[in-house]
């Protein structure tokens, strides 16, 4: 029994440290899906109802990857005097479930009748919620860290670490992102832990 436990634990650790499975969105997949939603529900929508507004709110420091913010509301292209909600999906790089929850929430707010969303009885509630609030969602504000988790080409090398927490900031000031996957979490050569570096009283 003890050997089975050790084997199961070893197998679990191997799986947890491997490349994330395909059902998790990479940064490129997030961007593609957001652009698709923008075409269907945004300012250029053929339906005329603008319930989605996509905005670039900044770029990552090393790779220049855009941070995307989504606004969902009836009249999403207009700032109205309505309660506002902000949802930040993923901050720590390895916490990729936050990306999935954010993307699923966007899908359900845009299309409550979708097979992957709530029951039809919730549709009127969601439509009312969307009509009376402004919902802002940032699926990831750490696209560089997400790229390391899923794997990316950088400086003529492929880097991937599903336990990586930080972004790709050049913390030691040598002009490049130094990365060593064998270093334990928290002992990375470069990168900033965004969740530990908000301004005071943010």
Residue, then its C-alpha position, 0 to 999 in steps of 0.5 A: x500500500x505504501x509503495x502505491x501511495x509513493x508511486x501515485x504521489x510521484x505520478x501526480x508531481x510529474x503531471x503537475x510539473x509538465x506542460x499545461x494541457x491543451x484546454x488551458x488558454x495560452x496568451x496567443x489563444x486569449x488574444x485571438x479569442x478576445x479579438x473574435x469576441x470584439x468582432x462579434x459583440x464590439x464596435x464593429x458588430x453587425x448586430x448594432x448592439x455594442x456589449x463588448x469593448x476591448x482595450x489595450x491598457x499597457x504592455x509587458x516590459x520585456x516582450x511588449x505583450x499587450x495587457x487586454x481589458x474587456x468591458x462588458x455592459x449594454x452600451x459598452x462603448x459609453x461610460x455610464x453612471x452604473x456600478x463597476x466591477x473589476x475582475x483580474x483573472x491571473x496574476x501569479x504566472x502558474x495560477x492559470x485557472x484564473x485565466x479560464x474562469x475569466x474567459x468563461x465568465x466573458x463567454x457567459x456574460x456575452x452569450x448566456x444561452x451558450x452550452x457551456x454557461x448557465x441554464x436558460x433560467x439564468x439568461x434574464x438575470x444575466x441580461x439584467x446584470x449586464x444592463x445595469x453594471x459595467x464589468x471590467x475583466x483582465x484575463x491576465x496581467x502577467x502575459x510574460x509569466x503565462x508564456x513561461x508556464x506554457x513555454x516560449x522561445x526567448x533569447x534563442x532558447x525554449x523556456x518552460x516551467x509550469x511552477x513559475x510565479x513571476x513575470x520576466x522582468x530583468x531584476x538583476x539588470x544584466x539586460x536579459x531574462x535569466x532563467x533556470x528551470x532547476x531553481x526552486x520556486x522563489x529562487x528564480x534569477x529574474x522576474x518580479x512577483x506581481x502579487x507582492x509588489x502592489x503600491x501601498x493601500x492599492 
